[in-house]
C-alpha cells in the first residue's frame, strides 16, 4: 500500500477493504462494528438521543487534539447533553487524494482513544476519497446514539426564571487554539484546546442534580451563542456576571490583542448548565469532582426580564446587553 | 439574505439559524426534528439498524436525481437491507462558500420528497461552510436508523449454497448516468440513474419470503463488487448466469464503446437478494409487484465450489472467473 490515500481506496473495492482493515478496523474494531452496510444493535425500550455533526476543522491537528478526537467529543457531548448515555457512534470520512496515511492513522487513533474514554463503540463507517483540490484534507462526520435516562429531560427550551447558570471551565480555549494554530496573526501563546468528552461529567451531574433543566456544549459561537439560543428557546432572559466567566490568562491576552470577546470563541469541552437554584450546589460539586469540568463556576442566572436577551452585569454594577452573535468570526473552527 | 451561501452561515450564529429556517426547516420540518443539538426519539425494545454514508457525487445534479435524493436513498436502502424499517435520518452538510442557495434548496427539496417516499423523518442535522476551493460544491452525510423486524436476520455473511441470487432491475444505470453527466467522453446517450428508495420493496419481499438470507444494495463497485463481498463474507461461491443480468440497451451501448463491464458500474436503486430456493419465487413475485424493483430477475445461485469467487457462465456454456473488482473506475460516483 502506498503511504498516501488513493482514489482507488474510495472506490468500494479491494483497495477500500484494505484501507478499512489497515487503518479503521485496526483501531476501531469491536463486537458491534458491522461488516455489512449497517450495524444491528440491541436497544431496550425507551428513548434514544441522536446527534450528527460534520467536522472540517483547519488545521486538522492542533494543540490539545485533532479532527478525530474532536469528531468524537463534539457528537458524544451533544448526545450526553440530552441526559443520555452515549453508546454508539458512526463515522464517515471524506479524504483528499494524496493525504498521508500516517496522518489519517493518527486521526483514527485519536478517535479510538476518545471513544474508549467516552464509553462509545464505533458501529458503522464510510470512506470516500475526493480528488486533489476537491476537499481540503480530511472531513469527518460522526453520528451518536445514546440512551436517555428514564425520567430525565434536558433541553434548551426548559430554562426557567430563577435558575442558576453554570459554565464548566474557562471559555474560548478551542477557538483561541485554532486561531493561533493558523499562524495568521503572528502571535505566540501557549493555548491548548479544551476538546474533551463530557458524558461522564454529565452523568455524575444528573446523579447529583436530577432536575437540571438545560445542558449545552458551547461549541461554534461559544458560550455567548449558547446563552442566546437558550434565551430564545426558553423565552427567558439571561443575566450574566461578566467577572465570573472563567477565562485563562493566555486566552484573555490573545483576545485583548485581537479585540475578540472570549464569550464568542468556540469551546469543545465546556458546558453551559442551567439548574434550579435548589440543586445548583449539588450540580456544581458534581462537576468540580468530575474530569474535564473541575473548573465549573456559576456565571449568572435566568430571569423573566429582557426575554430573548443576554444582559451582562459589569464590575461597576452597570448592565449592558451582550450583542447577539452573528457573522463569521473564524471559519472551520470545528 | 444573499443568494449564495456565506461563511457566516456556517458560523453557528444568527445567519446559520436563518439558513436553517429558510432552507432546511422549511422543507424537512416534522415533529421529531430537534431544536436542540440532538433529537430524542422513542423506540420500542428490540434491535435497531444504523448506517452512515457520505455523498460527494460529481456532478451534484444528474439525470434521475441529485445528491439530496441520493443521500436519502443510499442510507435508507442500507438500513432496509438489514431487514429493518427505516424511521429516522440525520443529515450533515458541508457547503462551499458561494454555493447558490437555489441549488441548495433543490437538493433539500429532493431530500424531503425522498424521505417522505421512504417513510423516514429527518431528526437532526448540521451545516458547515468551507471557504472557496476547500470543498467542491456540497457534500452530504446521512445516517439512518431503522427498527429490525422481529425474528428477521439478513447479512452478507448468511448466503448458503443452493440459494438463488436475484437482482432487482437492470444494472449500472447510476454509474453510467454520472459518467455521461461529466461530459468527458463526448458520448450522447439517454441514461437515467436508478437512484430510488427501496424500503417498501424490501418490506414486501420479507413479508412474502421471510427467510431471505442476504439483501445488499449494489452501490459503489456495482453488482460484481457486492457478489464478491457476499462470497467472502459467507465463504461461498457465486455462479452467475451472464446472460441473465439485465442491462438496459443504452447502458450496454455506452459500456461497449468505453470497454466497461456493467457489473462493475454503480447502481443506487438495485438490490442483490440471496434467498433460499424454496422462497425464491415468492421473493421474485413480491419484488416484481413493488415500485422500483419491477425488473427483478434471477441471475445466478450460491455454490459450495470456488469459495470466495464469482464464476460467470457464458452463453456457450464456458465458465470464467469474474475478476475481483478493484482500482478506481470512476471517482465521486456517490
Interface residues (C-beta under 8 A of the other chain):
Chain A: X6 X7 X8 X10 X11 X12 X13 X14 X15 X16 X35 X36 X37 X38 X39 X40 X41 X42 X43 X44 X45 X46 X47 X48 X49 X50 X51 X52 X53 X54 X55 X56 X58 X78 X79 X81 X82 X84 X88 X90 X91 X92 X93 X94 X123 X124 X125 X126 X128 X129 X130 X131 X133 X134 X135 X136 X139 X141 X143 X144 X145 X146 X148 X155 X156 X157 X216 X217 X219 X220 X221 X225 X233 X324 X325 X326 X327 X328 X329 X331 X332 X334
Chain B: X6 X7 X8 X10 X11 X12 X13 X14 X15 X16 X35 X36 X37 X38 X39 X40 X41 X42 X43 X44 X45 X46 X47 X48 X49 X50 X51 X52 X53 X54 X55 X56 X58 X78 X79 X81 X82 X84 X88 X90 X91 X92 X93 X94 X123 X124 X125 X126 X128 X129 X130 X131 X133 X134 X135 X136 X139 X141 X143 X144 X145 X146 X148 X155 X156 X157 X216 X217 X219 X220 X221 X225 X233 X324 X325 X326 X327 X328 X329 X331 X332 X334
